[in-house]
Amino acid sequence: MISVPFNKADIRAVDREYIRQAIDGGNTAGNGPFSKKVENLIELAIGCRRTLLTTSCTHALEMAALLLRLEPGDEVIVPAFTFVTSASAFMLHGARPVFVDVRSDTLNIDPDQVAAAITPRTRAICVVHYGGVGAEMELLLSLAAKHGLIIIEDNAHGLFGKYNGQYLGSFGALATQSFHETKNITCGEGGALIINDESLVERAEILREKGTDRSKFLRGQVDKYTWVDVGSSWVLSDILAAILLGQLERREEIYQLRMAIYKRYDLELGAWATANNVHTPVVPKECEHTAHMFHLRFEKGTHRDRFIAHLAEHKVNAVFHYQPLHLSSVGKQLGGVKGQFPITEHAGDCLVRLPLFSMMTNDQQAQVINAVVSFSP
């Protein structure tokens, strides 16, 4: 019996060759030829105004917070079931995250809860496309337009996913991407800020370049650059961009490999899940998801914990996911209490993610499936 990892990055010979070219070419810092190719590829593929590679999705979210010019007293609505930086990026720059619950089927932010949480202090809505399944963007965009709010898409799971035929990340004024090693497209650590509002492009370039107008200098628009705004060092190394280019060029192959694994899980675990009252992922008809993850939700947290231990005995590494932000130490300081968001709390206690990566072999997946169906809650 082999050991099945939870994740393994899909790094191939072409990625290594591009790394060599980046090093030999002498452009290992940011804004090099590979960075430009990656940014242009994403812009053309999803139809956004501008893509700026960043050192992480977290830093892209922090850039978004700065672009909104958030101030103390401002509020940003955030799902309680998400990664911490979906909230902390805004809090870092003065805003108060206002948590809401998620839908019971997709675990995406619930538009009804968003509507109830809007106050005169609300500035933005952070929409997370959980598992690469699109949130209800029509309703959320309508709410934003009605109340004069900005939508930021945390699209860490959803690059090249679609909602009603439109690419995720192309709906909000801003969107963020993650290229962490656990994501479908990866360079180990990295991210991107997607800008759909043309009026935000110039300042976004300045923020990413430590508050300078260096981007204009590199384009030959000014003869020297200087400090013009706040900012930080969020430019991705061209070496990491080189890895991204190789991955993005074979994005369809990676997608097809992941989707085949996802569909096999869905097919072969369906009867077991139904018999044991275990929920599997739901993908609404209007969504084209990214096969980013396959998760199971048990009836009780004790079932989930025993399940993870059972899989470990069968040499399968499965993991739980987000813990409710409103019940974290910081969340409680913001007023979070147990029982406030029951769907989020249930998911935090009862959800487990199965191994899913593009290089997964048939034998590895068979081992996972056999281990799963041998478990009784």
Secondary structure, 3 states (H helix, E strand, C coil): CCCECCCCCCCCHHHHHHHHHHHHCCCCCCCCHHHHHHHHHHHHHHCCCEEEEECCHHHHHHHHHHHCCCCCCCEEEEECCCCCHHHHHHHCCCCEEEEECECCCCCCECHHHHHHHCCCCEEEEEEECHHHCCCCHHHHHHHHHHHCCEEEEECCCCCCCEECCEECCCCCCEEEEECECCCCCCCECCEEEEECCHHHHHHHHHHHECCECHHHHHCCCCCCCCECCCCCECECCHHHHHHHHHHHHCHHHHHHHHHHHHHHHHHHHHHHHHHCCCECCCCCCCEECCCCCCEEECCCHHHHHHHHHHHHHCCECCECCCCCHHHCHHHHHCCCCCCCCHHHHHHHHHEEECCCCCCCCHHHHHHHHHHHHCCCC
